[in-house]
Amino acid sequence: MTELKEIFTEEFIVLLSKISKEGIENAAKGFAGMLGRKLLVKNSSVKLIKLLDITKMLGGPEDETVAIYLKTEGFIAGQMMLVLPFEKAMSVVDMIMGEPVGTTKSLGQMEKSALQELGNITGTYFLNYVADNTGSSVRPTPPAVMVDMSAAILDVVVATAGLENEEVLMIDADFVQDELFTEIQFWVIPDPNMILAYGAK
């Protein structure tokens, strides 16, 4: 059976890096437009990482984390998440709703709806770029907001993707906006079967 390592060639990395980097920058435009603030994209990368290392990227397995989550179907089938620490999520809600930062103290239904719309816009901008530049159909599912320990969110990722390997392909970047928030990670985790089929061509 072909494994991800076997098809993760230099040429394949270059292709995925180009698509993801420019797609993520397009996603940041949608994000910035909704917030009414300029965003920078930093640390964009495409790499194979161990599943257990994902929680380390979030700070620790028990750290309270917010993930705006959606699945994708088509050319890049898999999962997409906008991930940020709980405190930063409340600051983002304030910015979306036009309130002074520090106003939001909890994430109720209205606050989660604001984050869902942010996930929808960001994901759509990313997928539109992929579709326009590959001539393929890419469809997002409605976003959901998860608030839990990072380890629990990882469990959802693993269970949803049906991942059995110790490693997963991770496309991620940080969205940075002056002193208000940093390191809001944008993840794209393609379905392993899709990567194997595409990389084997």
C-alpha positions as a printed Julia matrix, in Angstrom:
201×3 Matrix{Float64}:
   0.0    0.0     0.0
   1.33   3.44   -0.95
   1.94   5.72    2.02
   1.95   9.51    2.17
   5.72   9.57    2.55
   6.17   7.81   -0.78
   4.25  10.39   -2.84
   5.36  13.45   -0.86
   8.05  14.3    -3.42
   9.75  17.66   -3.85
   7.64  18.34   -6.93
   4.45  17.5    -5.08
   5.46  19.75   -2.17
   6.05  22.66   -4.57
   2.61  22.17   -6.13
   0.79  21.97   -2.81
   2.78  24.88   -1.38
   1.85  27.15   -4.28
  -1.84  26.26   -4.11
  -2.02  26.54   -0.33
   0.07  29.7     0.08
  -1.92  31.69   -2.46
  -5.18  30.14   -1.32
  -4.47  31.08    2.3
  -3.6   34.64    1.27
  -6.94  34.8    -0.51
  -8.62  33.49    2.65
  -6.93  36.27    4.63
  -8.48  38.83    2.27
 -11.91  37.51    3.12
 -11.05  37.54    6.82
  -9.7   41.09    6.63
 -12.74  42.29    4.68
 -15.09  40.98    7.35
 -13.06  42.49   10.2
 -12.37  45.73    8.38
  -8.68  45.42    9.3
  -5.52  44.53    7.42
  -4.14  41.04    8.04
  -0.73  39.58    7.3
  -0.09  35.92    6.5
   3.04  34.48    8.1
   4.68  31.08    8.47
   2.76  29.44    5.64
   3.87  25.84    5.27
   3.0   22.41    3.88
   4.43  19.45    5.75
   3.88  16.0     7.16
   3.47  16.1    10.93
   2.78  13.51   13.58
  -0.81  13.54   14.8
   0.28  13.89   18.41
   2.25  17.03   17.55
  -0.92  18.93   16.61
  -1.78  19.57   20.25
   1.74  20.94   20.82
   1.08  23.46   18.05
  -1.89  24.69   20.11
   0.13  25.09   23.29
  -0.83  21.92   25.17
  -3.42  19.12   25.2
  -5.5   20.7    27.98
  -5.45  24.29   26.7
  -8.93  25.64   25.97
  -9.15  26.17   22.23
 -11.69  27.4    19.71
 -11.83  25.8    16.27
 -14.04  27.01   13.43
 -14.4   23.75   11.59
 -15.71  22.7     8.2
 -15.25  19.83    5.81
 -14.42  20.15    2.14
 -15.41  17.99   -0.79
 -13.95  17.83   -4.29
 -10.34  18.52   -5.36
  -9.22  19.07   -1.77
 -11.46  16.74    0.21
 -10.73  16.86    3.89
 -11.0   19.24    6.81
 -10.39  22.93    7.28
 -10.09  24.82   10.56
  -9.41  28.3    11.82
  -7.83  27.65   15.23
  -7.19  30.1    18.06
  -6.9   30.21   21.85
 -10.15  30.91   23.74
  -9.2   34.43   24.85
  -8.23  35.45   21.33
 -11.5   34.06   19.99
 -13.44  36.46   22.2
 -11.34  39.36   20.9
 -12.11  38.32   17.33
 -15.85  38.24   18.17
 -15.56  41.8    19.49
 -13.93  42.9    16.23
 -16.57  41.16   14.1
 -19.4   42.72   16.09
 -17.83  46.16   16.26
 -17.4   46.12   20.02
 -14.37  47.26   22.04
 -11.92  44.4    22.56
 -12.61  42.92   25.99
 -16.41  43.22   25.72
 -17.11  39.54   25.0
 -16.7   37.34   28.09
 -18.21  34.09   26.83
 -19.19  32.38   23.6
 -22.97  32.08   23.41
 -25.07  31.31   20.35
 -24.75  34.81   18.89
 -20.98  34.85   19.33
 -20.63  31.39   17.82
 -22.77  32.49   14.86
 -20.34  35.34   14.24
 -17.42  32.91   14.27
 -19.29  30.52   11.97
 -19.75  33.3     9.44
 -16.06  34.11    9.7
 -15.23  30.46    9.02
 -17.64  30.41    6.09
 -16.1   33.49    4.46
 -12.51  32.43    5.1
 -13.08  28.89    3.87
 -14.98  30.06    0.8
 -12.21  32.47   -0.21
  -9.64  29.7     0.12
 -11.69  27.17   -1.83
 -12.6   29.67   -4.55
  -8.91  30.18   -5.23
  -8.33  26.44   -5.4
 -11.27  25.96   -7.76
 -10.28  28.86  -10.01
  -6.7   27.65  -10.34
  -7.27  23.93  -10.72
 -10.46  23.87  -12.77
 -11.91  21.54  -10.16
 -15.01  21.65   -8.02
 -14.42  22.26   -4.31
 -17.36  22.53   -1.93
 -17.43  23.5     1.76
 -19.86  22.18    4.35
 -21.49  24.62    6.82
 -18.97  25.55    9.52
 -19.25  24.53   13.16
 -17.61  26.12   16.2
 -15.91  23.78   18.64
 -14.86  24.97   22.1
 -12.87  22.36   23.98
  -9.42  21.25   25.06
  -7.07  20.99   22.1
  -6.72  17.24   22.65
 -10.48  16.79   22.31
 -10.51  18.81   19.08
  -7.71  16.61   17.76
  -9.86  13.57   18.55
 -12.59  14.99   16.3
 -10.11  15.52   13.47
  -8.8   11.98   13.74
 -12.25  10.38   14.02
 -13.75  12.41   11.17
 -10.91  11.72    8.76
 -10.67   8.06    9.74
  -6.93   8.55   10.07
  -4.95   5.48   10.95
  -1.45   6.68   10.07
   0.76   8.41   12.6
   1.33  11.31   10.23
  -0.98  13.69    8.39
  -0.42  16.32    5.74
  -0.85  19.76    7.28
  -1.2   23.02    5.38
  -1.14  25.9     7.85
  -0.39  29.57    8.31
  -0.7   32.3    10.94
  -2.98  35.31   10.45
  -1.44  38.32   12.21
  -3.06  41.71   12.93
  -0.92  44.21   14.9
  -1.1   43.96   18.69
  -4.69  42.73   18.93
  -4.11  39.14   17.98
  -1.48  36.9    16.49
  -1.01  33.3    15.49
  -4.56  32.48   14.47
  -3.77  29.28   12.64
  -5.45  28.34    9.38
  -5.27  24.59    8.81
  -6.17  22.49    5.8
  -5.94  18.74    6.37
  -6.59  16.93    3.09
  -8.12  13.48    3.14
  -5.25  10.94    2.96
  -7.03   8.96    0.22
  -7.29  12.09   -1.93
  -3.58  12.82   -1.5
  -2.62   9.26   -2.35
  -4.8    9.26   -5.48
  -3.58  12.65   -6.65
   0.07  12.07   -5.82
   0.1    8.75   -7.62
  -0.77  10.41  -10.94
